Amino acid sequence: MAEQKGGLMYKGHPLRRKGNLIYYGSMADKYIIMIQVMGTQQDGDLEIASKVHLQLQLTDPDLKSRDRVVKKSDLPDLFSAIDMGSIWLMRALSGK
Amino acid sequence: MNLKRSRVVKGIVAAGLTVALTSGIALASIGTGTVTASSLRLRSEATVQSATLAYAPYSSQVSILAEAADGWYKVSYDGLEGYMSADWLDVELTGAEADQEAAGLRQGTVTADVLNVRSGPGTGYSKVGSLQKGATVSITDESHAGWYGILSGSVKGYVSAEYIDLAPAPETEDPQPDASPEEPPETEPETETRQGTVTADVLNVRSGAGTGYSKVGSLQKGATVTITGETNGWYAITSGSIEGYVSAEYIDLAPLGGSSNAPAADETPGSDETEPQRGMVNTSALNVRSGPGTGYSKVALLSRGTSVTITGETDGWYAITAGSIEGYVSAEYITILDGSNASDGSVGAAAAAMAKSLVGSPYVYGASGPYSFDCSGLLYYIYKQLGYPIARGSSSQYNQSGYFVSADEIQPGDLVFFFDPRYDSSGGTLPTTHAGIYVGNNQFVHASSSIYGVRYDSLFGGYWDSYIVGFKRIA
């Protein structure tokens, strides 16, 4: 991942985290990825995500939040979630 | 019921269960399993509602007796026979030796839509599997009236003879001596030697020509052996200090001409020598002939999914070797695993090509080929055929086999894993509920269901991409 002033970038899209919510992508685009850490487990002295909820969302502000969800999934770790999320976002933004 | 009488009754019931489970025809082991759970129950039946007979701790070894339906194995553990869940066993089936047994046996075809395979010759024996209509079986036992002992892939047991259509008995069970003039004559094994290479990851070396002989050693993949004789599909070999017998199925013979004692290879005039390719039989039963044409005599029969090495091509016929079998087969019934169907000849490309050739096969829960599959059984079968054994259950494959790759790096042959909570019976303790194999162009092949069988589906942008949990590459 490249680090720019103002935040992290991953494959050309920004990553923003607040607590257990991570947004991947930009509100200026039509779609954005929301990742929510639902559960964690201890791995040595680290607490790592063990259950992660992933959503592809529309960014249209006129839509109600529940109508923004295009699709969703549950994944076993953060890497898988960001990996899948990046594919979903790339495909959605390219119109597939 | 007072306490003493209750204990007596429980003892009688336990003894009865033990007798019931150990009575009847004892099944030979078809492989070994290693427990991957912290503690795995041995149950009296293939259902979670049945009684627990014992607990096998992590890394315990169990003997696999049969593949039962519905994701269970019949096993032997600590002197008891029962059933264990396939999802918590890392299974290594000795299918090589089972396949070796089938060579030379009488063949038959299932005529019923679904035929039960039982542990003994009668309806009173437990069901250990099932076979679909059209499945080919090898007849291992004809001594029980109305029942055949059969072997079909890794399924071994007894079926009603009423539903088996027997093939005419082959004229010969061994290749004709003059079909392979470069093979050493059986009467002079000591004077003709040939080199070969081990193709299995680990190949047992035995004290005699059969699985009933004790193991005297093992050879790793790629090891060179000197073949000093051949008996019924087994080679007498030496390799360094090891001397014994190995299954010919897992020896790749070196071309003649590398050995100073052997004549140069030239099977028939006019055959085109090409770089050896690998192929797979894509029809239920394929004749191997002594020459490139239907006018030549049959020397062997190969079943669907059998891997062959193609050593030449003449007028629509391939010169092939498959273990100890050499001859010619119609090219129409061979799917090339490297070359035209694979852009780079890699293992993954070969796996994808094999998966595509199996599209249309029926789905049977608990089956791992060669004619029917469940989701993880399809992947298990494909990579086993390619010499890369992987775990049996989808969660075990996810946890243990290969290495993870990211979604934007997937290549043909990569395993795709899914988790759909609607089909999760583990309470969320297992990471997957389904698996398939990526074949390129956003398509994957999977053993979908009993309705759709093995089929193509889109990976991203359709129903399945909401359930993807990861991708793994085997080689």
Interface residues (C-beta under 8 A of the other chain):
Chain A: K71 K72 S73 D74 L75 P76 S80 D83 M84 S86 I87 W88 M90 R91 K96
Chain B: S406 A407 D408 F419 P421 P431 F460 G461 D465 S466 Y467 I468 V469 G470
